[in-house]
Amino acid sequence: MKVVFYIVGMLVSSVLLYSCGAGGNDTGLEYAPQMYHSVPYEPLTQITEEGVPGGPISSSYYIPNSIPYNQYNGEKPINQLLPVEGTVARQNYSKATSKLEAEPGQELLIYELHKDSIELASRILKNPLPNTPDVVERGKHLYIGFCAPCHGESGQGEGKVGAVYKGVPNYSAGRYATLTEGHIFHTITHGRNRMWAHKSQINPEERWMIVHYVQKLQKGEK
């Protein structure tokens, strides 16, 4: 009897191992195909079956019974999803143009200068935002949130993080007091030395607001 159980066990094990084997384009038996071949859904984007391989897996992407009738559009179900509640929209500022300089009206939409082009940025970039009290106040608010931890509220490098990093400059001292608006904007965008880039956190318009406030700190004002 033990021999029979042993033989049966070997046969079952062999079948299971064979079914899990992979060769060429055959990946073997997939117990949860949607975990292997998930379809990413982008908000407000209709995903179709184009490009989805044929066979039993493709049919599992769209299960008509699981989709309300009123969400059908012809023969295809509508799978457009709204962004998660509370999602903060971010514009795509990169690669809007292939030119180094923005066309009129695009100054807040693009920034294509390479991170090593700080000298060029210092010469050609001009702040497109008006130097008005409300813009400066908005720049101060952003500065306090993103910059003050290192540079300090007065711009003298007295921030708590700056005390650990060391070497954070005083905006109103030496050559830092004469840095151009283009230099400041480029530094905020790409970072410099031990300062990290902030282009993914602060959009170009907000960076220019901060520039206005930093230039106020260069004069020793708050």
N, C-alpha and C positions, 0 to 999 in steps of 0.2 A: 504493500500500500504506500509506503514511504517513497518507493521508487517511482510509482505512478505520479504522486504529488510533485516529486522532484522533476520529472520529465515535463509535466504540465506547466510547472513554474518556469522552466527553462524556455518552453515554447512561447509562453505569454511574454516573458521578458524580451525574447528575440523579436517578437512582433512589435512590441512597443519601441524598442531601440531602432528597429528598421524604419518605423513610421516617423521617427524624429530625425532621421538622417537627412542631410542636405547635399545636393549635388547640382552643379551648373546653376540654372535659374530656378530650380526647385528648392525651396527653403524648408521642405518637410511640412509636417502637420503643424498648423498654427491654432492653438487653443483659444486665443483671443485676438483675432485679426485686426480689430479696430485699435488695439494697443500698439500693433506693429505698423499699421498704415493709417495713422490718424490724419484727418483732413483739418488743416488749420483754418479757422474762421476769423476773418478780419471784420471789424465793425462796419456796417453799411456796405458790405460787399457780397454780391451773389456768387456762391460757389457752385460750379456745374460739375458734371461727371467727365468732362473732357480731360484726358490725361490719366484718368483712373484706370488701372489695368482691368481687363475683362476677367470673367470667371466669377466664382461664388463670392469673392471678397467684395467686388464692386457693388453687388446688390445690397450689401449690408450697410453701405454708406447712407442710403436713402430708404427708409422704411415707411411707406405711405401711411400705414395704420397709426404711426406715432406722430403724424403731422396733421394738425387740424385742417379740415377741408378749405376753410376760408383763407388759408395761407398758400394755396396752390396758384400758380401762374401758368396757365396752359397745361403742359404735361410735366413741367418741372416744379418741384416745391420751392417756395421762397425761404431761403435760409439766412437772409440778411438779419443781422442782430444789431441792436443799439449798443453803444458803448456802455460799460458798467457805470452805474450811477455814481457821480462824484469824480469821474475821469476828467483830468485836465487836458484840454486839447493843446497840441504842440504843432506849430507850423513847420513845414519842411523848408528850411532856409537854404539848404545846401544844393549846389548844382542847378540853381535857377537860371544861370547864364554861364557861358564859357569865357566871358570877358573878365579881365582883372578889375576893371572899374565898373561900377553900377551905372545903368542908364538913369536919366532923370526920373524921379519918382520911385526908384527901386532901392534907394539907399538903406531902407529899413528891412528889405526883403532878402538881401543876399550879402554874403561876405566870402569872397573867393581867394583872398590873399593867403599864400602859404604861411605856415607858422614861422618860417625863417625869414620872412619879408618884413620884419619890424621896422627897418630903416625906411622902406618904401611907404609903409603905412604911416609912419611919422610925418612924411612929407605930403602925402596926397589926401589923407582922410580928413574930412571936416564933419563936425557934428551937425547932422541934418535937423536936430530938434531945437526949437527956440529956447533960449536961456531965460525962461520965465519962472516965477516963484513956484507954480504948481508942478512944473517939470522937475525943478531942483528938489522940491519936497518929496516927490515920488522917488527920485534918485537917492535921496537920503534914506528913505525907508528901505529901499533895496540894498543900499550899502550896509546899513545896520544888520540886515539879515544875512548877507552873503560875505561881506568883506571885513566887518568890524571884529569878528573873532580873531583874526590875525593882525589886521592893520590898526585896530583900536578905533573907538568912536571919534577921536580927534585926528586920526590919520598919522599918528606918530609912532606906530608900530607897537603900541602898548597892549594889544589884545592878548587874552589868556593863551590862545593857541600860538600866537606869535612869540610869546615868552618861552615856549617849549621849542619852537622851530629855530629861533634865533635868526638874526640877520634881516628882519622885516624892516624896510626903510621908513623914514620919516618923510611924508609927502612935502612938507614945507622946508626941508633942509637940503642944501647943496643942489646937485643937478636934478634931483627929483622934483624940485619946485618949478622947474622949467620944462618938464616933459610935456610934449604936445598931446592934444586930444586924440590924435591918431595912434600915438604910442600907447596911451592908456587903454584905448579901446582894443587894440591888438593884443595887449597883455592880458586883459580880462578874457578875451576870446580863446587864446591859445596857451595862456600861462607863460611863465618865464622863470628860469632858475628853479627854485623850490616851490614856486607858486603853481598850483594846478590850473588846468584849463576849465573855464566855466561856460563854454559855448553850448553845452548840452543842458545846462541848468537855467541860463538866463538868455532870453531871445535878444536879437540885435537892438530892438527899440529900447529895451530895459537897460542894456549895456550903455547905450548913449546917455540915458538918464543918469546912470551912475557916474559917467565921465563928467557930466556937468557938476555933480556934487564933489567929486574928487578934485576938480579944478578949484572949487571953493576952499577945500581943505589945503590945497597947495599955497593958498594965500593966508593960511592960518585962521580961516573963518570956519564957522560951523553953521 
